Amino acid sequence: MSQCWGRPAAEAGTGWAVVDVETTGFRPGQARVVSVAALAVGDDGSVEHSVSSLLNPGVDPGPTHVHGLTAEMLAGQPTFADIAPRLMEVLHGRTLVAHNVAFDYAFLAAEAELVGAQLPVDTVMCTVELARRLDLGTENLRLETLARHWGATQLRPHDALDDALVLAQILKPALVQARERKSWLPIRSVSRRIWPNGHITHDELRPLKVLAARLPCDHLNPGLYVAGRPLVQGMRIALSAEMTHTHEEVIERILDAGLAYAENVDQQTSLVVCNDAAPAQGKGYQAVEQGIPLMGDAEFMALIGQAVGGTDVEQFADTTGDGDQYALF
């Protein structure tokens, strides 16, 4: 499957699966899920079908003061294996959405692996990052704060079903605002492996910065950006702290345009995105010291859609004939 690094909010998708889990701890594979809710939500925000359940994890329920669930309440409840078929039906073919999606996805993946199942999920989206790039002006991006901002009713915080219902209420206006702002949605690809013995493992959802810094670029680096000219595929772009857009949103556009993301500023860097014309520290300051041009993020985001083609990197091919002989010295 090809990697997905975000997409314009105006583009139609295949629907959403809004998810929340409550757990016995914070480490997937060691801690267990004690409550899960998943809502199949259409692009218009309507809930089409759902599944929710308390789960018997077979271990101590953990932070009862947070989720309110005791061992007595979970005794006799279904296991993850019991509800897995219905959960997979809700998730199938949809983008999994959660508030801090790396947490919920990791726990669902760990539970699925324990019962020999695979999550039918190819893409995920984090509503924390979505809210961050909408610049809402709220004091923080916690679920209860966003619920108040958009007038969603929250009855039982840290209850999986109630949190999922609140998140579904929040998702609809957030998507509308993203379309109005012509923002990109922070949709990410996830992958899994099926080993020869049939065992399935789900790859970890790593931060986009970490992945982007290691991705090879398909184009040769054309050098420094020249003011007044277009961006060229292959240019290496570094991001300073002095920006209005989130780094993840800009990195999505960098990868989509065929540019390269640079974690550090060095002589291979073509441009540093920085809203401070005279930075006193950080990557913007390093750029000035090394003669690398700066550009504000608004101008950069306006230019990136018109990036011109670069020189492709030649792919290595072994042209040695089967009958050739080698002399070893």
URBELVEN-V226758 format. One record per residue. N is the residue number from 0. RES is the residue in one letter. PSI is psi in whole degrees, 0 to 359 (none if undefined). Layout:
((N	RES	PSI) (N	RES	PSI))
This chain:
((0	M	135) (1	S	149) (2	Q	144) (3	C	121) (4	W	71) (5	G	167) (6	R	153) (7	P	139) (8	A	336) (9	A	342) (10	E	138) (11	A	147) (12	G	198) (13	T	17) (14	G	170) (15	W	152) (16	A	101) (17	V	125) (18	V	146) (19	D	142) (20	V	149) (21	E	141) (22	T	168) (23	T	352) (24	G	200) (25	F	358) (26	R	106) (27	P	141) (28	G	335) (29	Q	306) (30	A	161) (31	R	161) (32	V	129) (33	V	349) (34	S	139) (35	V	145) (36	A	137) (37	A	127) (38	L	124) (39	A	115) (40	V	131) (41	G	172) (42	D	340) (43	D	1) (44	G	359) (45	S	139) (46	V	122) (47	E	318) (48	H	169) (49	S	168) (50	V	139) (51	S	146) (52	S	147) (53	L	153) (54	L	142) (55	N	108) (56	P	348) (57	G	8) (58	V	176) (59	D	137) (60	P	352) (61	G	224) (62	P	80) (63	T	329) (64	H	343) (65	V	303) (66	H	350) (67	G	12) (68	L	130) (69	T	167) (70	A	324) (71	E	321) (72	M	330) (73	L	344) (74	A	131) (75	G	357) (76	Q	162) (77	P	158) (78	T	171) (79	F	322) (80	A	326) (81	D	321) (82	I	356) (83	A	314) (84	P	317) (85	R	323) (86	L	315) (87	M	327) (88	E	320) (89	V	321) (90	L	334) (91	H	124) (92	G	4) (93	R	161) (94	T	123) (95	L	127) (96	V	133) (97	A	161) (98	H	102) (99	N	69) (100	V	333) (101	A	324) (102	F	305) (103	D	317) (104	Y	317) (105	A	319) (106	F	319) (107	L	320) (108	A	318) (109	A	318) (110	E	319) (111	A	318) (112	E	325) (113	L	332) (114	V	13) (115	G	27) (116	A	170) (117	Q	141) (118	L	127) (119	P	55) (120	V	128) (121	D	339) (122	T	151) (123	V	160) (124	M	136) (125	C	123) (126	T	343) (127	V	312) (128	E	322) (129	L	313) (130	A	323) (131	R	318) (132	R	350) (133	L	351) (134	D	62) (135	L	341) (136	G	13) (137	T	159) (138	E	332) (139	N	182) (140	L	24) (141	R	155) (142	L	317) (143	E	327) (144	T	317) (145	L	327) (146	A	316) (147	R	320) (148	H	318) (149	W	8) (150	G	26) (151	A	145) (152	T	120) (153	Q	116) (154	L	319) (155	R	85) (156	P	142) (157	H	17) (158	D	125) (159	A	313) (160	L	316) (161	D	318) (162	D	321) (163	A	320) (164	L	319) (165	V	317) (166	L	323) (167	A	323) (168	Q	324) (169	I	324) (170	L	319) (171	K	305) (172	P	331) (173	A	318) (174	L	321) (175	V	314) (176	Q	324) (177	A	319) (178	R	319) (179	E	323) (180	R	356) (181	K	38) (182	S	165) (183	W	145) (184	L	137) (185	P	62) (186	I	133) (187	R	146) (188	S	148) (189	V	157) (190	S	164) (191	R	162) (192	R	138) (193	I	115) (194	W	164) (195	P	331) (196	N	4) (197	G	352) (198	H	140) (199	I	133) (200	T	141) (201	H	126) (202	D	146) (203	E	143) (204	L	97) (205	R	154) (206	P	142) (207	L	324) (208	K	316) (209	V	315) (210	L	315) (211	A	325) (212	A	339) (213	R	353) (214	L	131) (215	P	146) (216	C	144) (217	D	358) (218	H	148) (219	L	148) (220	N	117) (221	P	358) (222	G	202) (223	L	147) (224	Y	140) (225	V	124) (226	A	137) (227	G	349) (228	R	163) (229	P	162) (230	L	149) (231	V	134) (232	Q	138) (233	G	342) (234	M	142) (235	R	122) (236	I	126) (237	A	153) (238	L	130) (239	S	175) (240	A	339) (241	E	77) (242	M	155) (243	T	314) (244	H	154) (245	T	151) (246	H	320) (247	E	320) (248	E	318) (249	V	321) (250	I	321) (251	E	315) (252	R	324) (253	I	311) (254	L	319) (255	D	327) (256	A	354) (257	G	18) (258	L	177) (259	A	139) (260	Y	130) (261	A	122) (262	E	328) (263	N	160) (264	V	120) (265	D	189) (266	Q	352) (267	Q	354) (268	T	132) (269	S	330) (270	L	145) (271	V	126) (272	V	119) (273	C	130) (274	N	358) (275	D	119) (276	A	337) (277	A	68) (278	P	142) (279	A	354) (280	Q	177) (281	G	199) (282	K	329) (283	G	317) (284	Y	318) (285	Q	322) (286	A	314) (287	V	317) (288	E	329) (289	Q	4) (290	G	24) (291	I	132) (292	P	153) (293	L	154) (294	M	136) (295	G	154) (296	D	332) (297	A	316) (298	E	320) (299	F	315) (300	M	333) (301	A	327) (302	L	333) (303	I	335) (304	G	346) (305	Q	24) (306	A	135) (307	V	160) (308	G	142) (309	G	188) (310	T	123) (311	D	145) (312	V	129) (313	E	129) (314	Q	136) (315	F	133) (316	A	133) (317	D	110) (318	T	10) (319	T	129) (320	G	154) (321	D	332) (322	G	358) (323	D	148) (324	Q	153) (325	Y	142) (326	A	127) (327	L	131) (328	F	none))
